[in-house]
């Protein structure tokens, strides 16, 4: 996340010019008046809509009760204290948002005094912090949103003295630092910092609008002009450049922003219609495998989680099938599993009276998105837990929060994640040991971190070198042909020091097995290509060109069709530095191929679940003959 500091230095002049040209636009009328409190997300009396939803649906009732039960547990715990972890106060800001949002929701739904009193206690404790850590402004943004929701939702029930203290904190510790050029570089950048910070400060401006009307209008206008910058990264199809985990962060706060503004002004000022933004719901839905785990490339965790913003998208698009994954999370798991999600009450706010039992599964089994980080996501079924799922990505290591993983893929079958990704390593575990984590230069320490370089990703390594930071793998073709779903990517610029050409195609064939094909053209020197796949399965090398992976009583066969002669290998995933996190229970399987100078060759690998082992395999044509 601190990457944003170095990112500012390289933000293009075009974006700066755009922001300067639009920052003074008055989106909000000078005579605009806001409704009385509460006015953020849920107006006075709108609780009744949620109560009707809860009353008519057991799943929604259970989720509501889980929030109330969690609030009961909060009643007797001490308020948060201002204790930083390294450079961040962010864990306190996030927990503050969770506590205040939950408790304020519980008060509005039940009017039980214990929730009001506990929320007020938390609000006063947060307001008493010396500051909200503006040097790492995400901390300020989330804290401002937390305190603003509490101030607004409880406004009519707080004492005048408490209101005064909380309002002063919003102004002095949230809004005013956002106006200081020392802290507000996020206004001009295109990653999740912009989305989160603009949302948080706008909530503050809305909360104290009647006391600071001109300043609040200016801040809301500023945010509308600024937040279009990261929204540009959803073009053209909705693929979010920073991956699953940061979609859940940046996109969720973007939706919190749009929802609040649209509620008050009857307009989202064209934000939802920004190219690709509404399409991103399809991206997020398809980024979850049949196991429920995320396609966790870049800085993402593996565990999928309920995404409240998806209910906003489904309502906006009038497409409940977008909620197939969320439906399963709500209906098939204990609602207590969701209570660590600080935005969970928004799920009920955006539930729209939806009957979860009537949600139909999506029709399409393939989703493709271009953009900064192009992806292709394929599966054989939405309803079969044993379905085959494969997701492959292109893109560049230079993208915000990216790894050296262009060309990498994940693959599931029979409920097992066979081809996996480590995802992120917790930032503080690296920063506390002095790792220069946010330096994206080619030879920076970032790329020595085991989980970040290409050596442990499911892609090619050429001559034992790192992928090029300035390289990019575009999507070059794709097809949703049912019996040969596929996508191809041009990896050449990732390896242009060593190769003339490198392309990768991944196909889901006959709904039965996966093909990974690489076509390589060498330059004037002999080249060594290493093909690797990371797995948590047990691996047995059963032949020179074959390996058998077993896990949870299931089996996958990895077979190399070409070159005809290879020697299968495994490599450990032990930490290479004292700052690398351990990776128990994982292994790399693959092989190395020496390719003569000035040669064109192909590497073709089949990944076949045991349940499809008897199925006849069809010849794998050159990539240029794949249907696109």
VENWOVEN-V810909 format. One line per field, one symbol per residue. ss: DSSP state (2 for helix, 1 for strand, 0 for the rest). phi: phi as a letter, one per 30 degrees, with the letter a starting at -180 (. if undefined). burial: I if it has 9 or more other C-alpha atoms within 8 Angstrom, else O. Layout:
ss = ???
phi = ???
burial = ???
//
This chain:
ss = 0022222222002222222222000000000000000000000000222222222202222222222222222200000000001001022222222222222222222200222222222222222000000000222222222222222220222002222222222222222222000000222200022222222222222220000022222222222222222222220000000022222222222222222222222000000000000002222222010000110000000010000022222222200222222222222000222200000222222000000222000000011110000011111000000000111110100000000000001111100111100000002222200000000000002222000002220001110000000000111111100001111111022200001111111111100011111111110000111111111001111110011111100111111111000000111000000000000000111111111000011111111112220000000000222000
phi = .deddddedcddeddddddddcdcdcdcedcdbcddddbdibdejdeddddddddcbddddddedddddddeddeccdddcdbdcidccddddddddddddddddddddbhdedddddddddddddddedaciddbdedddddddedddddddcedcddeddeddddddeddccddddccedcceddccccdeddddddddddddddceddbddddeddddedddddddddddddccjddecjdddedcddddddeddddddddciachiddceeiddddddeddddcdedjdddcdhdbddddbeceedddddddchbdddceddeddddcbdeddcddddceededdcdhiddddcdcddddcbbbbcjdbdbbbbacacccdcedbbbbbcjbdddeidcdbdjdbbbbahicddccbdidceeddcddcidddcdcdecddedddedccddccdbcbchhcddddddacddcaaaceecadabbbcceddbddcbdabbbbbbcchhbacccbccbbdcdbdbccccbbdbcddccdcadbbbccbahicbbccbcdbddbbcdbbbdcdecbdcdddbdibacblacbccddhbcbbcbbccbdedcddddccecdeedcddb
burial = OOIIOIIIOOIOOOIIOOIOOOIOOOOIOOOOOOOOIIIIOIIOOOIOOIIIIIOOIOIIIIIIOIIIOIIIOIIOOOOIOOOIOOOIIIOIIIIIIIIIIIIIIIIIOOIOOOIIOIIIIIIIIIIOIOOIIIOIIIIIIIIIIIIIIIIIIIIOOIOOOIIOIIIOIIIIIIIIIIOOOOIIIIIIIIIIIIIIIIIIIIIIIIIIIOOIOOOIIIIIIIIIIIIIIIIIIIIIIIIIIIIIIIIIIIIIIIIIIIIIIIIIOOOIOOIOOIIIIIIIIIIIIIIIIIIIIIIIIIIIIIOIOIIIIIIIIIIOOOOIIIIIIIIIIIOOOOIOOIIOOIIIIIIIIIIOOOOOOOIOOIOOIIIIIIIIIIIIIIIIOIOOIOIIIIIIIIIIIIIOIIIIIIIIIIIIIIIIIIIIIOIIIOOOIIIOOOIIIOIIOOOIIIIOIIIIIIOIIIIIIIIOOIIIIIIIIIIOOIIIOOOIIIIIIIIIIIIIOIIIIIIIIIIIIOIIIIIIIIIIIIIOOIIIIIIIIIIIIOIOIOOIIIIIIIIOOIIIIIIIIIIOOIOIOIOOIOIOOOIIOOOOOIIIIIIIOOIIIIIOOIIIIIIIIIOIOOOOOOOOOOIOOOOO
//
